[in-house]
Amino acid sequence: MQPMNKIAVDGGFEPFGIMVWQGAVTLGLAGALARRKGLPKGREQWLFCAQIALLGTLIPHFASFTAIAYISAGLVAIIMALIPIFALVLGALLGREAMTPLRITGVLMGLGAIVLIAATRGAVGSGPLWAVAVAAIAPLYYAVNSTIIATRGMAGLHPLQAYAGAAMIFLPISFVSAILSGQLRGVDLVSFAVLASAVGHTLIYAGYLWLLTRLGAVFASQTAYLVTGFGVIWSMLILGERYSGWVWIALALMLAGLTLVRPALPRDQTVLAQVRGARDTS
């Protein structure tokens, strides 16, 4: 989705304008897919939807859409790999994750990658230092949101139902903000990039919520491998981005850090996975 976001921003879209489109698409798509589940009910479920709207959408999206106007899409994808690293640190602070020497090393390597990007931003074309810092806000809030969900659950909501409910909250906020700031855009050619990003984000984020409730924040956050890898590849293929050696060193550091942070499956889950694998093979 990062190249689509870059195309939208370079085409004149601003954060709240993009989020209006995302809210409309999410409400329509997720609402249609989860129509049999109905609307969220009760205070607890609506509070959960508000959490998704604020911590999982409004704040991180505003940060990443703001930053991507100044730095390349590939670098934003690399910075997104901080999600599982932040999730591990938060899980350790809550006593849910163990900070082993290897994991501490992984966290330091991930942070080292960001420091390298910031220190060599002139050489890698990563834009102003504040943009790198703003881009890091998105994975931080994604990690906070993921940790809360892994700890407290989803208040009995289906992922698509929860995200449709969240859209009912962040869509009017985005719409009013876009009107007041003059960021609302009509339909044009660039809008198709926003539409593609909105559809992809709706389906992907709903799947991520599903994964969170079953395997926890740190394990689910390992999807950052895919976010980073495909973000860099698609940015090169679609946008023609090219990176200096410093970017590849930062990427290698980040991926190595993620490898060390990666949680091991508990023994019962490992055995279950082996049984399922054998059954599928047969």
N, C-alpha and C positions, 0 to 999 in steps of 0.2 A: 504493500500500500504506500510505501514512502515515495516512490517515483510519481504516483498519482497525486499525492499531496504536494509534491514539488511543482508539478505541472500546474496544479490549481493555484498555488501561491504565486508562481511566476506569471500566471495569466491574469493576476489582479485580484484573486479572492483573498479575503482576510479571515482571521480565525473565527469570529462569530458568524460570518457569512457561510463558511464551510459547515459549521456546526448546525446551522438551520437546516441545510440540506441533509446532513447526517441524521438529525432528529426526525425529520419527515420520513426518510427512507427506513430508519430503524422502527419507527412506530408502525408504518405500513407493513413492512416485511415481517418483523418479529411478531407484531400483533396478529397478522394473518396466519402465520405458522403455529402460533400458540393460542388460536381463537377458542379451541375447545377447553383450554384451561381457565379462560375468563380473566377478568381484571384482578390485580392484587387486592387482597381483602384485609382490613384491619390495620391498626396502627403499626404493628411490627413489620408487616410486609411492605407497607408504604415507606417506612423509615429505611428499610433495606434498599428499596428503589432509589430513595434520595441519596443514600450512600454511593450507589453505583453512578448516579447522575453527577455527583460532585467529585468524588475521588477517582472514579473510573472513566469519566468523560470530560466534564467542563474544565477542570484544572489541568490534567495532563494533555488534553487536546489543545487547549489554548497555548500551553508551553511549547509543544512540539510544532504546531502550525506557525507560531511566532518565530521559533528558532530556524525552521527550515527555509525561511525567506533569506537567511543570511549564511547558512552553511549547506553543504551538499547533502543530498538524500542518503548517500552511502554512509556518511559520518553520523547522521541521525540514527541509522540502523545499527551502527556499532555502539553508539551510546545507549540504545535500548537494551543492549545486552547486560546492562547494570541491573535489570529487574531481579533476576535470581540472586544476585550478590546482595542487593538491598534486602530482599526477602529473607535471606539467611541471617543477616545482621539483626533484623527485626525479630525473627523467630528466636534467635539466641537471647535477645533482651527479654523476651517473654517466657524463656525457659522451655520452648518447644523444639529447639534445634541445638545440637551440640557444636561448639566451635573448636574443632580439632585443629592441630597444627597445619594439616593440609588445607583445610577450609580457610583458615586465617591467611595462609599463603595465597589461596585463590582470590580472596577478597582484596588483598594488597595488589595482586597482579591486575585485577580489574580496575582498581582505582589508579594504578600506575598507567594503564592505557589511556584513561581520561586526562591524566596529568600530561602525558606525552602529546596528546592531541592539542591540549591547551598551550603547552610550551612551544610547539612547533606550528601553531595555527597559520602563521604566514607562509610556511613552506608547504603545508597541506591544503591551503585554501579554505580553511575551516571558519573564516570570518572572525568577527570580534569575540573576545573572551566571554563577554556577557552572554552571547548567543549559545556558546558551548555550555555555560552554566544553566541557562534557561532550558536547554534541551535535556539536561540531566534531571530536571524537575519531573518530567513525565515518567521515567522509570521509577523514581522515588514514590510517586503517588500510586502508580500501578502496584508497586510492592506493598505499600501500606494497605491498599484496598484488598489485595490478595490475602494478606496476613489476617485481616479482620474476617474475611469470608471463610478462610480455612479454620479459624478459631471458633466462630459463632455460627457458621452455616448460612443458608440462604432463606431462612424464615419459611421454609416449606414451598418456595417458589420454584417453578421450572425455569432454567436459564433464559429461554426465549421470552417467557412471561415476565421475568424480572427485568430484562433489558427493554421490553416494550413499556413496562411501567416507568423505568428510568427515563425513557424518551419522552413520556408524558410530562416529566418534570423539567428536563433540560432543554426540550424544544421551545417552550414559551420563554424561558430565560434567555436562550440564544437569540430568539426572534426579537424580543424587546431590546436586547443589547445591540444586535445588528442594526436595528432601526435607529437607535439613539446615537450610535457611532458612525452611521452611514456606511456600514459594511454589507448591507443586503444587496445581493446581485440577482439579476434575472437569468433566464436561460440563454446560454450561448454555447459555442463549441467547447470551451474550457469546462463547462458544467459537466460534460460527460466524464471527465477525470474525477470530479467530486462525486458523481453518481457511482462510478466504479469503486472508489475508495469507501463510500458509505455502505454499499452492499457487502463488500468484502469484510469490512470491519464488523458489521452486524453479525454475520454468520460466524466469523472467527472468534469474536468476543463471547458470543453465546457458548461456543464450544469450549472456550477457555474457562468460563464459569463452571461448566459441567465437569471439567477436569479438576478444577480446584477443590470441589466438594468431595472428590474421590481419592486424590493423591496428595493433597496439601499444597501449600504455597510454593515451597522451594522446588518440589518435583515438577509441578505444573509450569513453573517459571522457566524450566529448561527449554520451553518452546522458543526462548530467546536465541538458541542456536539457529533455529530456522529463520526467525525474524532478521537476525544479523546477516546470516549467509545469503538468503534470498534478497534481502534489502540491498546488499552490495552488488550482487549479480544483476538484479533487475535494473538498478541504477546505471550500471555500465551498459547494459543492452538497450534500455529504453531511452535513457538520457545522454548516453555517450560519456558518462563521467569517467575520468581517469585519476588515479591516485598516486602520490609519491611513495617512496619506500617507507616513510614514517607512518603512513596510514596502515600499510600492511603489517608493520611491526606492532602498531597499536591493536590491530585486529587479532594478530597472533597472541598477543598478551591477554586480550579479553577472552578469547576462546580457551586458552590454556587455564585462565582463572576459572572459567565456567566449568571446565572439566574437574578441577579440584573441589569446587563448591558442590558439584552434583551429589545428591543424596543416594545412598545405597538402599535398595529395596529391603524391607524386613524379610526375615527368613520365610515366613508363611506366604508373603506375596511372591517371593522368588520361586518357591515350590509351585505355587498356583500358576505362575507364568510358564514354568517348564511343562506342567501338565497340559495347559491350554495349547502350548506350542506343539507338543506331541500329538494331541488330539487333532489339531488343525492339519498337521502333516499327514496323519493317517486318513 
